[in-house]
Amino acid sequence: MSALLDLSGMTALVTGASSGLGERFATVLAGAGARVAIAARRTERLEALQARIEEAGGRALPVRMDVTDLQSIADAVAHVETELGPIHVLVNNSGVSAPKRMTEVTEEDYDFVMDTNLKGAFFVAKEVAAQMIRHGVKGRIINIASVAAHKYLGLLGVYGMSKSAVVYMTQAMAAEWVRNDINTNAICPGYIETEMNRDHWETEGGRKLMAMLPRKRVGDVGDLDGALLLLASPQSHFINGAVINVDDGMSCL
């Protein structure tokens, strides 16, 4: 199976790569042989990730990108192409949340979430797809949505709205760009333990939430590896417009 999912000779761009899921995605793609551009606003963390990837024998390029700034997106994509060549795989991972009850959400909260999770994701995919088409690349775009796209999660109403839109965006892109040999799919993770939320699962609220999950457990970042590698690889040539839930059955409840 590892030979089937070999990404040698391919260039991948991962946004939101400075921590959490993005950091894992970049590490896994590099381990599969891809040249990986790691993008985020926090470049100091990217440099540390680059060192770890290259110590393991991979190649990584830190790139500063603010997905809420269209010029920053264009500059980052151009830099990646100059240094690593045309992009074959985009993992559109940047995301934020502003946990609040809907009645407490401010315009600033709303714009903060939508500008990154939806507008930012759209314009990153648009820029990368345009370059894939220009170079004649058989591309793979993987949008990271969420189980919150399918069901309400407490205090995450606006976040869920943004991720629901990402699911529709994925299907629209899949329909439009298939004629250009670009496959666009989405992964919807459930609750995954990362460095940012690890302490929460030890709190009373975290334990109560975990008890409500299908098997009373949260996922590990490695639980997304299989879906990621499949969608990034040439083996996914007939998978387009798919929305893959990796949530231990949470979306079925």
Phi and psi in degrees as GROMACS dihedral restraints (atoms count N, CA, C in turn):
[ dihedral_restraints ]
;  ai    aj    ak    al  type     phi  dphi    fc
    3     4     5     6     1   -62.2    20    10
    4     5     6     7     1   -34.3    20    10
    6     7     8     9     1   -68.0    20    10
    7     8     9    10     1   -36.0    20    10
    9    10    11    12     1   -66.2    20    10
   10    11    12    13     1   -30.5    20    10
   12    13    14    15     1  -103.2    20    10
   13    14    15    16     1    29.7    20    10
   15    16    17    18     1   -75.2    20    10
   16    17    18    19     1   125.5    20    10
   18    19    20    21     1  -107.8    20    10
   19    20    21    22     1    19.0    20    10
   21    22    23    24     1   -57.8    20    10
   22    23    24    25     1   137.7    20    10
   24    25    26    27     1    85.4    20    10
   25    26    27    28     1    -2.4    20    10
   27    28    29    30     1  -103.8    20    10
   28    29    30    31     1   151.5    20    10
   30    31    32    33     1  -110.0    20    10
   31    32    33    34     1   130.2    20    10
   33    34    35    36     1  -119.7    20    10
   34    35    36    37     1   143.1    20    10
   36    37    38    39     1  -117.0    20    10
   37    38    39    40     1   125.1    20    10
   39    40    41    42     1  -117.8    20    10
   40    41    42    43     1   120.3    20    10
   42    43    44    45     1   -90.9    20    10
   43    44    45    46     1   158.8    20    10
   45    46    47    48     1    61.6    20    10
   46    47    48    49     1    38.6    20    10
   48    49    50    51     1   -90.1    20    10
   49    50    51    52     1     3.8    20    10
   51    52    53    54     1   -79.7    20    10
   52    53    54    55     1   -10.5    20    10
   54    55    56    57     1  -166.0    20    10
   55    56    57    58     1   173.5    20    10
   57    58    59    60     1    56.2    20    10
   58    59    60    61     1  -135.0    20    10
   60    61    62    63     1   -62.0    20    10
   61    62    63    64     1   -40.6    20    10
   63    64    65    66     1   -61.1    20    10
   64    65    66    67     1   -41.0    20    10
   66    67    68    69     1   -61.3    20    10
   67    68    69    70     1   -43.3    20    10
   69    70    71    72     1   -65.2    20    10
   70    71    72    73     1   -45.2    20    10
   72    73    74    75     1   -56.7    20    10
   73    74    75    76     1   -45.4    20    10
   75    76    77    78     1   -63.0    20    10
   76    77    78    79     1   -42.7    20    10
   78    79    80    81     1   -63.2    20    10
   79    80    81    82     1   -42.5    20    10
   81    82    83    84     1   -67.7    20    10
   82    83    84    85     1   -43.7    20    10
   84    85    86    87     1   -64.6    20    10
   85    86    87    88     1   -40.7    20    10
   87    88    89    90     1   -64.4    20    10
   88    89    90    91     1   -38.9    20    10
   90    91    92    93     1   -65.0    20    10
   91    92    93    94     1   -25.1    20    10
   93    94    95    96     1   -87.1    20    10
   94    95    96    97     1     1.2    20    10
   96    97    98    99     1   108.6    20    10
   97    98    99   100     1    -4.5    20    10
   99   100   101   102     1   -76.9    20    10
  100   101   102   103     1   148.3    20    10
  102   103   104   105     1   -78.6    20    10
  103   104   105   106     1   125.3    20    10
  105   106   107   108     1  -116.4    20    10
  106   107   108   109     1   122.5    20    10
  108   109   110   111     1   -91.0    20    10
  109   110   111   112     1   123.1    20    10
  111   112   113   114     1  -108.6    20    10
  112   113   114   115     1   118.1    20    10
  114   115   116   117     1  -118.8    20    10
  115   116   117   118     1   139.9    20    10
  117   118   119   120     1  -173.9    20    10
  118   119   120   121     1   176.3    20    10
  120   121   122   123     1   -83.6    20    10
  121   122   123   124     1   -27.4    20    10
  123   124   125   126     1   -92.1    20    10
  124   125   126   127     1    90.3    20    10
  126   127   128   129     1   -72.7    20    10
  127   128   129   130     1   -24.1    20    10
  129   130   131   132     1   -65.5    20    10
  130   131   132   133     1   -35.6    20    10
  132   133   134   135     1   -73.5    20    10
  133   134   135   136     1   -31.5    20    10
  135   136   137   138     1   -64.0    20    10
  136   137   138   139     1   -38.7    20    10
  138   139   140   141     1   -64.9    20    10
  139   140   141   142     1   -36.8    20    10
  141   142   143   144     1   -66.6    20    10
  142   143   144   145     1   -39.8    20    10
  144   145   146   147     1   -65.8    20    10
  145   146   147   148     1   -42.1    20    10
  147   148   149   150     1   -55.3    20    10
  148   149   150   151     1   -44.4    20    10
  150   151   152   153     1   -61.8    20    10
  151   152   153   154     1   -41.5    20    10
  153   154   155   156     1   -67.0    20    10
  154   155   156   157     1   -42.1    20    10
  156   157   158   159     1   -64.5    20    10
  157   158   159   160     1   -43.9    20    10
  159   160   161   162     1   -73.1    20    10
  160   161   162   163     1   -29.5    20    10
  162   163   164   165     1   -64.4    20    10
  163   164   165   166     1   -31.2    20    10
  165   166   167   168     1   -85.1    20    10
  166   167   168   169     1     2.0    20    10
  168   169   170   171     1    99.5    20    10
  169   170   171   172     1     4.9    20    10
  171   172   173   174     1   -94.5    20    10
  172   173   174   175     1  -176.3    20    10
  174   175   176   177     1  -128.6    20    10
  175   176   177   178     1   130.8    20    10
  177   178   179   180     1  -138.3    20    10
  178   179   180   181     1   145.6    20    10
  180   181   182   183     1  -126.2    20    10
  181   182   183   184     1   111.9    20    10
  183   184   185   186     1   -70.9    20    10
  184   185   186   187     1   135.0    20    10
  186   187   188   189     1  -136.9    20    10
  187   188   189   190     1   125.7    20    10
  189   190   191   192     1   -77.2    20    10
  190   191   192   193     1   126.6    20    10
  192   193   194   195     1  -144.9    20    10
  193   194   195   196     1   130.1    20    10
  195   196   197   198     1  -108.2    20    10
  196   197   198   199     1   108.9    20    10
  198   199   200   201     1   -70.1    20    10
  199   200   201   202     1    -9.6    20    10
  201   202   203   204     1   -90.1    20    10
  202   203   204   205     1     2.2    20    10
  204   205   206   207     1  -122.7    20    10
  205   206   207   208     1   109.8    20    10
  207   208   209   210     1   -63.0    20    10
  208   209   210   211     1   -35.5    20    10
  210   211   212   213     1   -67.2    20    10
  211   212   213   214     1   -38.1    20    10
  213   214   215   216     1   -61.8    20    10
  214   215   216   217     1   -40.2    20    10
  216   217   218   219     1   -61.6    20    10
  217   218   219   220     1   -50.6    20    10
  219   220   221   222     1   -61.3    20    10
  220   221   222   223     1   -42.2    20    10
  222   223   224   225     1   -64.7    20    10
  223   224   225   226     1   -41.5    20    10
  225   226   227   228     1   -66.0    20    10
  226   227   228   229     1   -44.1    20    10
  228   229   230   231     1   -63.6    20    10
  229   230   231   232     1   -42.2    20    10
  231   232   233   234     1   -62.1    20    10
  232   233   234   235     1   -39.3    20    10
  234   235   236   237     1   -65.5    20    10
  235   236   237   238     1   -42.2    20    10
  237   238   239   240     1   -60.3    20    10
  238   239   240   241     1   -45.3    20    10
  240   241   242   243     1   -64.6    20    10
  241   242   243   244     1   -37.1    20    10
  243   244   245   246     1   -65.4    20    10
  244   245   246   247     1   -40.9    20    10
  246   247   248   249     1   -87.9    20    10
  247   248   249   250     1   -35.1    20    10
  249   250   251   252     1  -120.9    20    10
  250   251   252   253     1    -8.5    20    10
  252   253   254   255     1    93.9    20    10
  253   254   255   256     1  -179.0    20    10
  255   256   257   258     1   -56.3    20    10
  256   257   258   259     1   145.6    20    10
  258   259   260   261     1   -83.7    20    10
  259   260   261   262     1   128.5    20    10
  261   262   263   264     1   -99.6    20    10
  262   263   264   265     1   -31.4    20    10
  264   265   266   267     1  -132.2    20    10
  265   266   267   268     1   128.5    20    10
  267   268   269   270     1  -114.8    20    10
  268   269   270   271     1   126.2    20    10
  270   271   272   273     1  -107.7    20    10
  271   272   273   274     1   104.9    20    10
  273   274   275   276     1   -88.6    20    10
  274   275   276   277     1    86.3    20    10
  276   277   278   279     1  -111.5    20    10
  277   278   279   280     1   -15.9    20    10
  279   280   281   282     1   -55.8    20    10
  280   281   282   283     1   134.0    20    10
  282   283   284   285     1  -162.5    20    10
  283   284   285   286     1   149.7    20    10
  285   286   287   288     1  -138.5    20    10
  286   287   288   289     1   166.8    20    10
  288   289   290   291     1  -142.7    20    10
  289   290   291   292     1   163.0    20    10
  291   292   293   294     1  -139.4    20    10
  292   293   294   295     1    79.9    20    10
  294   295   296   297     1   -61.8    20    10
  295   296   297   298     1   112.9    20    10
  297   298   299   300     1  -157.2    20    10
  298   299   300   301     1   157.7    20    10
  300   301   302   303     1   -66.8    20    10
  301   302   303   304     1   149.6    20    10
  303   304   305   306     1   -57.9    20    10
  304   305   306   307     1   -34.3    20    10
  306   307   308   309     1   -72.3    20    10
  307   308   309   310     1   -11.8    20    10
  309   310   311   312     1  -104.6    20    10
  310   311   312   313     1    -4.4    20    10
  312   313   314   315     1   -70.4    20    10
  313   314   315   316     1   128.5    20    10
  315   316   317   318     1   -94.1    20    10
  316   317   318   319     1   168.8    20    10
  318   319   320   321     1   -61.1    20    10
  319   320   321   322     1   -36.9    20    10
  321   322   323   324     1   -64.8    20    10
  322   323   324   325     1   -41.4    20    10
  324   325   326   327     1   -60.8    20    10
  325   326   327   328     1   -47.6    20    10
  327   328   329   330     1   -60.0    20    10
  328   329   330   331     1   -48.5    20    10
  330   331   332   333     1   -65.3    20    10
  331   332   333   334     1   -38.4    20    10
  333   334   335   336     1   -57.2    20    10
  334   335   336   337     1   -46.9    20    10
  336   337   338   339     1   -72.6    20    10
  337   338   339   340     1   -49.7    20    10
  339   340   341   342     1   -68.1    20    10
  340   341   342   343     1   -36.4    20    10
  342   343   344   345     1   -64.6    20    10
  343   344   345   346     1   -33.6    20    10
  345   346   347   348     1   -87.9    20    10
  346   347   348   349     1   -54.9    20    10
  348   349   350   351     1   -71.4    20    10
  349   350   351   352     1   -32.0    20    10
  351   352   353   354     1  -112.7    20    10
  352   353   354   355     1   -61.2    20    10
  354   355   356   357     1   -61.5    20    10
  355   356   357   358     1   -46.7    20    10
  357   358   359   360     1   -61.1    20    10
  358   359   360   361     1   -46.6    20    10
  360   361   362   363     1   -61.0    20    10
  361   362   363   364     1   -40.4    20    10
  363   364   365   366     1   -62.1    20    10
  364   365   366   367     1   -49.1    20    10
  366   367   368   369     1   -74.7    20    10
  367   368   369   370     1   -27.3    20    10
  369   370   371   372     1   -65.6    20    10
  370   371   372   373     1   -48.8    20    10
  372   373   374   375     1   -61.7    20    10
  373   374   375   376     1   -41.0    20    10
  375   376   377   378     1   -60.6    20    10
  376   377   378   379     1   -46.4    20    10
  378   379   380   381     1   -65.4    20    10
  379   380   381   382     1   -45.0    20    10
  381   382   383   384     1   -67.2    20    10
  382   383   384   385     1   -42.6    20    10
  384   385   386   387     1   -61.4    20    10
  385   386   387   388     1   -40.2    20    10
  387   388   389   390     1   -60.0    20    10
  388   389   390   391     1   -39.1    20    10
  390   391   392   393     1   -74.6    20    10
  391   392   393   394     1   -35.9    20    10
  393   394   395   396     1   -59.5    20    10
  394   395   396   397     1   -44.0    20    10
  396   397   398   399     1   -64.7    20    10
  397   398   399   400     1   -42.4    20    10
  399   400   401   402     1   -61.4    20    10
  400   401   402   403     1   -38.0    20    10
  402   403   404   405     1   -90.5    20    10
  403   404   405   406     1    -5.9    20    10
  405   406   407   408     1    69.7    20    10
  406   407   408   409     1    30.9    20    10
  408   409   410   411     1   -82.6    20    10
  409   410   411   412     1   137.5    20    10
  411   412   413   414     1   -81.0    20    10
  412   413   414   415     1    95.8    20    10
  414   415   416   417     1   -92.3    20    10
  415   416   417   418     1   161.8    20    10
  417   418   419   420     1  -130.2    20    10
  418   419   420   421     1   118.5    20    10
  420   421   422   423     1  -113.0    20    10
  421   422   423   424     1   125.1    20    10
  423   424   425   426     1  -119.7    20    10
  424   425   426   427     1   107.6    20    10
  426   427   428   429     1   -90.4    20    10
  427   428   429   430     1   131.4    20    10
  429   430   431   432     1   -93.9    20    10
  430   431   432   433     1   108.8    20    10
  432   433   434   435     1   -99.0    20    10
  433   434   435   436     1  -131.2    20    10
  435   436   437   438     1  -172.6    20    10
  436   437   438   439     1   156.6    20    10
  438   439   440   441     1   -58.1    20    10
  439   440   441   442     1   -24.1    20    10
  441   442   443   444     1   -66.5    20    10
  442   443   444   445     1   -11.8    20    10
  444   445   446   447     1   -71.6    20    10
  445   446   447   448     1   -20.0    20    10
  447   448   449   450     1  -108.9    20    10
  448   449   450   451     1   -21.8    20    10
  450   451   452   453     1  -152.5    20    10
  451   452   453   454     1   152.1    20    10
  453   454   455   456     1   -71.5    20    10
  454   455   456   457     1   132.3    20    10
  456   457   458   459     1  -115.7    20    10
  457   458   459   460     1   134.0    20    10
  459   460   461   462     1   -48.5    20    10
  460   461   462   463     1   129.8    20    10
  462   463   464   465     1    68.9    20    10
  463   464   465   466     1     7.0    20    10
  465   466   467   468     1  -118.1    20    10
  466   467   468   469     1    34.5    20    10
  468   469   470   471     1   -60.8    20    10
  469   470   471   472     1   -49.2    20    10
  471   472   473   474     1   -69.6    20    10
  472   473   474   475     1   -37.6    20    10
  474   475   476   477     1   -59.0    20    10
  475   476   477   478     1   -46.8    20    10
  477   478   479   480     1   -62.7    20    10
  478   479   480   481     1   -37.5    20    10
  480   481   482   483     1   -59.5    20    10
  481   482   483   484     1   -43.8    20    10
  483   484   485   486     1   -65.5    20    10
  484   485   486   487     1   -39.5    20    10
  486   487   488   489     1   -75.6    20    10
  487   488   489   490     1   -30.6    20    10
  489   490   491   492     1   -61.7    20    10
  490   491   492   493     1   -40.6    20    10
  492   493   494   495     1   -66.5    20    10
  493   494   495   496     1   -34.5    20    10
  495   496   497   498     1   -63.6    20    10
  496   497   498   499     1   -37.2    20    10
  498   499   500   501     1   -62.9    20    10
  499   500   501   502     1   -47.8    20    10
  501   502   503   504     1   -63.3    20    10
  502   503   504   505     1   -42.3    20    10
  504   505   506   507     1   -56.6    20    10
  505   506   507   508     1   -42.5    20    10
  507   508   509   510     1   -58.5    20    10
  508   509   510   511     1   -46.0    20    10
  510   511   512   513     1   -69.7    20    10
  511   512   513   514     1   -35.0    20    10
  513   514   515   516     1   -66.8    20    10
  514   515   516   517     1   -43.3    20    10
  516   517   518   519     1   -63.6    20    10
  517   518   519   520     1   -40.9    20    10
  519   520   521   522     1   -60.0    20    10
  520   521   522   523     1   -42.9    20    10
  522   523   524   525     1   -68.1    20    10
  523   524   525   526     1   -38.3    20    10
  525   526   527   528     1   -81.7    20    10
  526   527   528   529     1   -36.7    20    10
  528   529   530   531     1   -96.4    20    10
  529   530   531   532     1    -3.6    20    10
  531   532   533   534     1   -59.8    20    10
  532   533   534   535     1   -33.6    20    10
  534   535   536   537     1   -66.5    20    10
  535   536   537   538     1   -15.5    20    10
  537   538   539   540     1  -101.8    20    10
  538   539   540   541     1    14.8    20    10
  540   541   542   543     1    62.2    20    10
  541   542   543   544     1    35.6    20    10
  543   544   545   546     1  -113.1    20    10
  544   545   546   547     1   122.8    20    10
  546   547   548   549     1   -98.9    20    10
  547   548   549   550     1   128.7    20    10
  549   550   551   552     1  -121.3    20    10
  550   551   552   553     1   123.1    20    10
  552   553   554   555     1  -137.5    20    10
  553   554   555   556     1   168.5    20    10
  555   556   557   558     1  -130.1    20    10
  556   557   558   559     1   146.4    20    10
  558   559   560   561     1  -112.3    20    10
  559   560   561   562     1   132.0    20    10
  561   562   563   564     1  -113.8    20    10
  562   563   564   565     1    92.9    20    10
  564   565   566   567     1   -71.4    20    10
  565   566   567   568     1   149.9    20    10
  567   568   569   570     1   -86.7    20    10
  568   569   570   571     1  -151.7    20    10
  570   571   572   573     1   -72.9    20    10
  571   572   573   574     1   118.8    20    10
  573   574   575   576     1  -119.7    20    10
  574   575   576   577     1   132.3    20    10
  576   577   578   579     1   -76.0    20    10
  577   578   579   580     1   126.0    20    10
  579   580   581   582     1  -133.1    20    10
  580   581   582   583     1   176.2    20    10
  582   583   584   585     1   -61.6    20    10
  583   584   585   586     1   -25.8    20    10
  585   586   587   588     1   -77.4    20    10
  586   587   588   589     1   -27.2    20    10
  588   589   590   591     1  -119.5    20    10
  589   590   591   592     1     2.9    20    10
  591   592   593   594     1   -55.2    20    10
  592   593   594   595     1   -43.7    20    10
  594   595   596   597     1   -66.6    20    10
  595   596   597   598     1   -29.2    20    10
  597   598   599   600     1   -61.0    20    10
  598   599   600   601     1   -34.8    20    10
  600   601   602   603     1   -71.5    20    10
  601   602   603   604     1   -10.0    20    10
  603   604   605   606     1   -94.2    20    10
  604   605   606   607     1    -6.4    20    10
  606   607   608   609     1   -85.0    20    10
  607   608   609   610     1   167.7    20    10
  609   610   611   612     1   -60.9    20    10
  610   611   612   613     1   -43.6    20    10
  612   613   614   615     1   -63.9    20    10
  613   614   615   616     1   -39.7    20    10
  615   616   617   618     1   -64.8    20    10
  616   617   618   619     1   -41.5    20    10
  618   619   620   621     1   -66.6    20    10
  619   620   621   622     1   -37.0    20    10
  621   622   623   624     1   -64.6    20    10
  622   623   624   625     1   -43.2    20    10
  624   625   626   627     1   -63.5    20    10
  625   626   627   628     1   -43.0    20    10
  627   628   629   630     1   -62.1    20    10
  628   629   630   631     1   -35.8    20    10
  630   631   632   633     1   -65.6    20    10
  631   632   633   634     1   -19.5    20    10
  633   634   635   636     1   -89.8    20    10
  634   635   636   637     1    -7.4    20    10
  636   637   638   639     1   -79.8    20    10
  637   638   639   640     1   158.1    20    10
  639   640   641   642     1   -51.6    20    10
  640   641   642   643     1   -45.3    20    10
  642   643   644   645     1  -118.0    20    10
  643   644   645   646     1    23.7    20    10
  645   646   647   648     1    52.6    20    10
  646   647   648   649     1    47.1    20    10
  648   649   650   651     1  -152.6    20    10
  649   650   651   652     1   156.7    20    10
  651   652   653   654     1  -105.5    20    10
  652   653   654   655     1   161.9    20    10
  654   655   656   657     1   -83.0    20    10
  655   656   657   658     1   164.7    20    10
  657   658   659   660     1  -102.7    20    10
  658   659   660   661     1   152.1    20    10
  660   661   662   663     1   -56.4    20    10
  661   662   663   664     1   -29.4    20    10
  663   664   665   666     1   -67.9    20    10
  664   665   666   667     1   -16.4    20    10
  666   667   668   669     1   -68.5    20    10
  667   668   669   670     1   -13.4    20    10
  669   670   671   672     1   -95.3    20    10
  670   671   672   673     1    -6.1    20    10
  672   673   674   675     1   -59.5    20    10
  673   674   675   676     1   -44.4    20    10
  675   676   677   678     1   -62.5    20    10
  676   677   678   679     1   -47.8    20    10
  678   679   680   681     1   -64.1    20    10
  679   680   681   682     1   -41.4    20    10
  681   682   683   684     1   -60.5    20    10
  682   683   684   685     1   -51.2    20    10
  684   685   686   687     1   -65.1    20    10
  685   686   687   688     1   -39.1    20    10
  687   688   689   690     1   -62.1    20    10
  688   689   690   691     1   -48.8    20    10
  690   691   692   693     1   -69.4    20    10
  691   692   693   694     1   -26.0    20    10
  693   694   695   696     1   -80.7    20    10
  694   695   696   697     1   -20.9    20    10
  696   697   698   699     1   -88.8    20    10
  697   698   699   700     1   163.0    20    10
  699   700   701   702     1   -61.4    20    10
  700   701   702   703     1   -19.7    20    10
  702   703   704   705     1   -66.5    20    10
  703   704   705   706     1   -12.9    20    10
  705   706   707   708     1   -93.0    20    10
  706   707   708   709     1    20.8    20    10
  708   709   710   711     1   -61.2    20    10
  709   710   711   712     1   -21.3    20    10
  711   712   713   714     1  -108.1    20    10
  712   713   714   715     1    12.0    20    10
  714   715   716   717     1  -107.7    20    10
  715   716   717   718     1   111.3    20    10
  717   718   719   720     1  -148.0    20    10
  718   719   720   721     1   128.7    20    10
  720   721   722   723     1    79.9    20    10
  721   722   723   724     1    11.7    20    10
  723   724   725   726     1   -79.0    20    10
  724   725   726   727     1   147.0    20    10
  726   727   728   729     1  -121.6    20    10
  727   728   729   730     1   106.5    20    10
  729   730   731   732     1  -101.6    20    10
  730   731   732   733     1   116.4    20    10
  732   733   734   735     1   -83.9    20    10
  733   734   735   736     1   122.4    20    10
  735   736   737   738     1  -119.2    20    10
  736   737   738   739     1    77.4    20    10
  738   739   740   741     1  -140.0    20    10
  739   740   741   742     1    14.3    20    10
  741   742   743   744     1    62.4    20    10
  742   743   744   745     1    23.7    20    10
  744   745   746   747     1    90.3    20    10
  745   746   747   748     1     6.0    20    10
  747   748   749   750     1   -59.6    20    10
  748   749   750   751     1   -37.9    20    10
  750   751   752   753     1   -70.3    20    10
  751   752   753   754     1   -11.0    20    10
  753   754   755   756     1   -85.6    20    10
  754   755   756   757     1   -14.3    20    10
